[in-house]
């Protein structure tokens, strides 16, 4: 059974902000980030049971870009809620919790 992805507002903002940042650094780099991110989102759709970070929050790190996807799942509704797409250099006090 595949899961439906729900992006929370914070995650949408962080994704767009990161795409803009990478495009300012080098044309096409934002698209590269987006493509890698959605490879990992597709993995969550197929199997959302990655490592639990704390409470109900799960974590999936990207390989090329220094980001971590924070999300939680609702097994009864078969949904994964992406709370944040967090740059690893940020203060860990800003990690989402649930």
C-alpha positions in Angstrom: 0.0 0.0 0.0 1.4 3.4 -1.0 1.2 6.3 1.3 0.0 9.8 0.4 2.3 12.7 1.1 1.1 15.8 2.8 3.5 18.8 2.9 3.1 21.0 5.9 3.5 24.8 5.3 6.9 24.9 7.0 8.2 22.2 4.7 6.9 23.9 1.6 8.6 27.2 2.7 11.9 25.4 3.4 11.9 23.6 0.1 11.2 26.7 -1.9 13.8 28.7 0.1 16.4 26.0 -0.6 15.6 25.8 -4.3 16.0 29.6 -4.5 19.3 29.6 -2.6 20.8 26.9 -4.8 19.7 28.6 -8.0 21.4 31.8 -6.8 24.6 29.7 -6.3 24.5 28.0 -9.7 21.8 27.8 -12.4 20.2 24.3 -12.3 21.4 23.5 -8.8 18.0 24.2 -7.4 16.5 21.7 -9.8 19.1 19.2 -8.8 18.2 19.6 -5.1 14.4 19.3 -6.0 15.0 16.1 -8.0 17.0 14.5 -5.2 14.5 15.6 -2.6 11.6 14.0 -4.5 13.5 10.7 -5.0 13.5 10.5 -1.2 9.8 11.6 -1.0 9.0 8.8 -3.5 10.8 6.4 -1.2 8.6 7.5 1.7 5.5 6.9 -0.4 6.6 3.3 -0.9 7.9 2.6 2.6 7.6 5.3 5.2 9.1 3.3 8.1 12.5 5.0 8.3 14.3 5.7 11.5 12.4 7.4 14.4 14.0 10.6 15.5 11.9 11.4 18.6 8.3 10.7 19.5 6.4 10.1 16.3 8.8 12.0 14.1 10.8 10.0 11.6 13.9 11.2 9.8 15.4 10.5 6.3 18.7 12.2 5.3 19.5 13.1 1.8 22.8 12.0 0.4 24.1 14.7 -1.9 22.6 17.8 -0.2 22.9 18.4 3.6 19.2 18.1 4.4 17.0 15.9 6.5 13.4 15.2 5.9 11.3 15.2 9.1 7.9 13.5 8.9 5.4 11.5 10.8 3.0 8.9 9.5 -0.7 8.1 10.1 -0.9 4.4 9.4 -4.7 4.3 9.6 -5.0 6.9 6.8 -1.9 5.8 4.9 -0.5 9.3 5.0 3.0 10.7 5.6 3.1 14.3 6.8 6.3 16.1 6.0 6.9 18.6 8.7 10.3 20.0 7.7 13.1 19.7 5.1 15.9 20.8 7.4 19.4 21.9 6.5 21.8 20.1 8.8 23.8 23.2 9.7 20.8 24.7 11.4 20.4 24.7 15.2 19.0 21.4 16.3 16.7 23.2 18.7 14.6 24.1 15.7 14.0 20.4 14.9 10.2 19.6 14.6 8.7 17.5 17.4 5.4 15.7 17.7 
